[in-house]
Amino acid sequence: MRLQDVLNRLDRWLEVKAPDDFGTLNPPAAASEIDAITEDRFSLVPEIRT
């Protein structure tokens, strides 16, 4: 199972079982925000980007 699939399942579970907690989650970072953190000095493995 892909990491993204696991995260999607967790999101759906939280949305149903703990909607208040789900509502406090931040949205995912944009690719440009992730790139800014690394300052183009190194690459991140796909699982970290996910």
N, C-alpha and C positions, 0 to 999 in steps of 0.2 A: 504494500500500500504506500502510495506517495505521501510525503509530508503534508503537502497542500490538502490532500483528501482528509488526513487526520485533523488538521486544523479546521477545515470546514465542518467536519462532524462535531468537533468541540464547540464551535460557534453555534451550530444549530441546537446542541444540547443545552448550552448556556441560555440561549434565547428562550427556550421553552421552560427549563427548570429553574433558572435564576435570572429573570429578565432585568432586574435592577443591576446585577453585576455585569451582565452583558452590555447594558447601556453605558457603563462607565469605561468600557474598553476604548482605547484610541484607535483611529483608523490606521491601516497599514502605511508605512512610510513609502513615499514615491521613490522611484529608481534614482532620481536626481538627488534626493535627500540621502540615500544610502551611499551614492557615489561621493557626495560631499564629505561624508564621515571618513571615507578611506583616502580622500584627497588624491585619488588616482595613484597611490603609492603601492597598492596591492589589490588583488582580486579576492572576492569572497566566494566561497563555495555556494552552490545553489541553495543548499539547505539553510544557510545563514541568511541569504537574501530573502528566502521565503519567510 
